[in-house]
Amino acid sequence: MSTAPNNNPKDKKRPHQKVQTISKAESIVSSQVFDNRRNEIYEYLKLFGYNPDKTIIQVHITGFFRKKGQPTQREKERHTAAVKRYGGTSFVIVGRTHDPSIVENVIKPKKKNPLETSPGYIGYLWKNKDPQKRAPHEVIPLDITPIHLPYPTDWKNMFATKGFMLALHVPASFSKYKNRITRVLYRLGRREGIDVKNKWTFLNEIGEYGYSFI
């Protein structure tokens, strides 16, 4: 028994319309942000010890970060032993984006380790695994907003997604620096008139709290 073709013009337009809508939204963001925004993203991430050739950035659906599966006792012991031996690593949330195009650019995780994954973990950005060898800051959407700073309401309505949190992979020794930076960003986020669309002059205010792997 053959199936009649779908001749509903509305159904045929939906996929194309969705692509057009996302592309239009990205174009609007690009026209509204500071011309040198890509470099500002790079400078911001550097405050957290970002290295374009080595750093891994995880992408999580908003609301799911740290909501991991329950590890077994053996996995806990192995993780503890690794931390003692190598100094350990951790992920710190650095910002968020509502642009769904990031889903198409992440490297999908192969292993489901309950110590490293969560229901909302969609993948990671890493130059070594990127098909075009692009560094994470070259792939992250331009609507990225630093943690604690207000995300523009018009962008949120335009993309109409739950959003994605970006978590940077850093050494455990970074903890004290992370706290200093996030405290400053929290204060900035409460400042009246702060607008991430404008030039990120606030980078000068938090630059002294940055971290270096050197």
C-alpha positions in Angstrom: 0.0 0.0 0.0 1.5 3.3 -1.1 1.6 6.4 1.0 0.2 9.5 -0.5 2.8 12.4 -0.7 2.5 15.2 1.8 1.3 18.2 -0.3 0.7 20.5 2.7 2.7 23.6 1.8 3.0 24.6 5.5 4.8 21.3 6.4 7.2 21.7 3.5 8.2 25.2 4.6 8.9 24.4 8.3 12.5 23.2 8.1 13.5 25.9 5.7 11.8 28.6 7.7 13.5 27.4 10.9 16.9 27.7 9.3 16.0 31.1 7.9 14.9 32.2 11.4 18.1 31.1 13.1 20.2 32.7 10.4 18.3 36.0 10.7 18.6 36.0 14.5 22.4 35.4 14.2 22.6 38.3 11.7 20.7 40.6 14.1 23.0 39.7 17.0 26.1 40.3 14.8 24.8 43.7 13.8 24.1 44.8 17.4 27.3 43.7 19.2 30.7 45.5 19.2 32.6 45.0 16.0 35.5 43.3 17.8 33.3 40.9 19.8 35.1 37.8 18.7 38.3 39.1 20.2 36.5 40.2 23.3 35.3 36.7 23.8 38.8 35.5 23.5 40.1 38.0 26.0 37.3 37.1 28.4 38.0 33.4 28.3 41.7 34.1 28.9 40.8 35.4 32.3 39.9 31.8 33.2 43.1 30.4 31.8 41.8 29.7 28.3 44.3 28.4 25.8 42.8 28.2 22.3 45.0 25.2 21.4 44.3 23.1 24.5 41.2 24.2 26.4 38.0 22.1 26.3 34.7 23.9 26.7 31.6 21.8 27.6 28.1 22.8 26.6 25.2 22.0 28.8 21.5 22.8 28.5 20.6 25.4 31.1 19.4 24.0 34.4 21.3 20.6 34.0 24.9 21.5 34.8 26.2 19.4 37.7 23.1 17.2 37.7 25.1 14.1 37.1 24.2 10.4 37.4 25.0 8.5 40.5 28.6 7.1 40.3 29.5 3.7 41.8 31.8 3.5 44.8 34.6 2.2 42.5 34.2 5.2 40.2 34.4 7.6 43.2 37.6 5.9 44.4 39.2 6.1 40.9 38.2 9.8 40.6 39.7 10.6 44.1 42.9 8.8 43.2 43.3 10.7 40.0 42.8 14.1 41.8 45.5 13.2 44.3 47.9 12.1 41.6 47.4 14.8 38.9 46.0 17.7 41.0 42.5 17.3 39.5 40.5 19.3 37.1 37.2 21.1 37.3 34.7 22.9 35.1 33.6 26.4 35.8 30.6 28.1 34.1 31.8 31.1 32.2 28.7 32.2 30.3 25.6 31.3 28.3 24.2 31.5 24.8 20.7 30.9 23.5 21.8 30.4 19.9 20.9 26.8 19.0 23.5 26.7 16.2 26.1 25.7 18.9 24.5 22.2 19.0 25.7 21.7 15.4 29.3 22.6 16.3 29.9 20.6 19.4 31.8 17.2 19.5 29.3 14.6 20.8 30.6 12.7 23.8 31.3 9.0 23.3 31.5 7.7 26.8 28.8 8.2 29.4 30.9 8.5 32.6 28.5 9.6 35.4 31.3 11.6 37.0 31.6 13.8 33.9 28.2 13.8 32.2 24.7 14.9 33.0 21.3 14.7 31.2 21.8 18.1 29.7 25.4 17.6 28.5 25.3 17.9 24.7 29.0 17.9 23.9 32.2 20.0 23.9 34.3 22.4 21.9 38.0 21.5 21.4 40.3 22.6 18.6 41.9 19.1 18.4 38.6 17.5 17.6 37.0 20.3 15.5 36.7 19.2 11.8 38.1 22.6 10.7 40.6 22.9 13.6 38.8 26.0 15.0 39.5 27.1 18.5 36.4 27.3 20.8 36.3 31.1 20.9 36.0 31.0 17.1 32.9 28.7 17.2 31.0 30.1 20.2 28.0 32.2 19.1 28.3 36.0 19.3 25.4 36.2 21.7 27.6 34.7 24.5 27.0 36.5 27.8 29.5 36.3 30.7 28.2 34.6 33.8 26.2 36.8 36.1 25.7 39.5 33.5 22.1 40.0 32.2 21.3 38.3 28.9 19.4 40.7 26.6 15.6 39.9 26.7 15.1 40.7 23.0 17.7 38.1 22.1 16.2 35.5 24.4 12.8 36.0 22.8 14.3 36.0 19.3 16.1 32.6 19.8 13.3 31.2 21.9 15.4 28.4 23.4 16.0 27.3 27.0 19.7 28.3 26.6 23.1 26.7 26.9 25.7 27.0 29.6 29.4 27.1 28.7 31.8 25.5 31.2 35.5 25.8 30.9 37.8 22.9 31.8 40.4 24.2 34.2 42.9 22.9 36.8 41.6 22.4 40.3 44.2 25.0 41.4 42.1 27.7 39.7 39.4 27.7 42.4 40.6 30.8 44.2 40.9 32.8 41.0 37.4 31.6 39.9 35.9 32.9 43.1 37.5 36.3 42.7 36.4 36.7 39.1 32.8 35.6 39.7 32.4 37.9 42.6 33.4 40.9 40.4 31.1 39.7 37.6 28.2 39.4 40.1 28.7 43.0 41.2 28.9 44.1 37.6 25.7 42.2 36.8 23.9 44.3 39.5 25.2 47.5 38.1 22.5 49.7 36.5 22.7 50.1 32.7 25.1 47.2 32.0 24.5 46.1 28.4 26.6 43.2 26.9 25.8 44.5 23.4 28.2 47.3 24.0 32.0 47.2 24.1 33.1 45.0 27.0 35.0 47.7 28.9 34.4 45.6 32.1 37.2 43.3 31.0 39.6 46.0 32.3 37.9 45.8 35.8 38.4 42.1 36.2 41.6 41.6 34.3 43.8 41.7 37.4 41.9 38.7 38.8 42.7 36.5 35.8 44.5 33.2 35.9 47.6 32.0 34.0 48.8 28.5 33.5 52.3 29.7 33.2 
